[in-house]
Amino acid sequence: MDDDEFDELVSSLTPYEEAGGVKTYRNTVSIACPACDDPFDDLVVCRDEYNSLELSKILDLCVTTHDDDVLLFTHQQ
């Protein structure tokens, strides 16, 4: 994902949480996931080399990268 696509995407999302090297955005406007074209629930941006995520729900994930960050698009089942 290039810088323009990332900036446009993030500007359309609602910031939700930030802890350590992980920042979460909510998709409150049903933007399509760039990987599967279905609307996603949250975007999780992992900035550190190693991150640990504690999931409280069963989720499908789509993944891409931007610069050195991993981008996780969550889809609740």
N, C-alpha and C positions, 0 to 999 in steps of 0.2 A: 504494500500500500504506500503510495507516495505521500509527500507532505500535504499537498492540497486536498487529497481525498481524506486524509486523517483529520485535518483541521476542520473541514466541512462536516464530517461525521460528528466529531466531538462538540462542535458548536451547536448541533441540533439535539444533543443529549442533555440530561439533567445530572449534574454531579451528585453522587450519593455518599460514598465513603472513601477515606484515604487512610491507610495504615501501613507504615513501613514503605516498602517498595511497590505496593499494590494500590491502585486507584480504581474505583468502580463508578460507572455512569448508568443511569436508568434510561431505557428507551421508552419514553412516555408518548411518543408520536408514531409508533409502529414503523420505524425505518426498517428497510429490508437488510438482512444480513448479506454482506458482500460475498460470503462463501456459498450459501445455499439459497439465497433470495427470499427466504421466509422471514417475517418479522422476528427480531430477537428481543429478549427481555433485558439483559444487562450486557454492558461491555466492561470487561475486567482487563486493565492494563497492568502488566507485570514488568516493572522497570529494573529490578535487581537481577543478577545472574541466577540466583536461586530464590524461589518463593514457595511457600507452603499455603495451600488453600484448604480451609475447613468448610466443606459443603454440608448444608443442612437439608438440601433437597436433592432429588435425583434429577439431573440435568443432561441434556445433550449439549455438546460443545462444538463450535466451529472455531478454527484457529487460523491466524495469520500473523504477520509481523509488521512492525513499522520501526525503522532504524534498528536499534538493538532491543526494542521492547516486544514482548509477546502479547498479542491481543486475543482474548477469549470472548467469544460471543455465546451467551448462554441462552438455551431454549428450554423452558420448563416443560415437563412431559404431562 
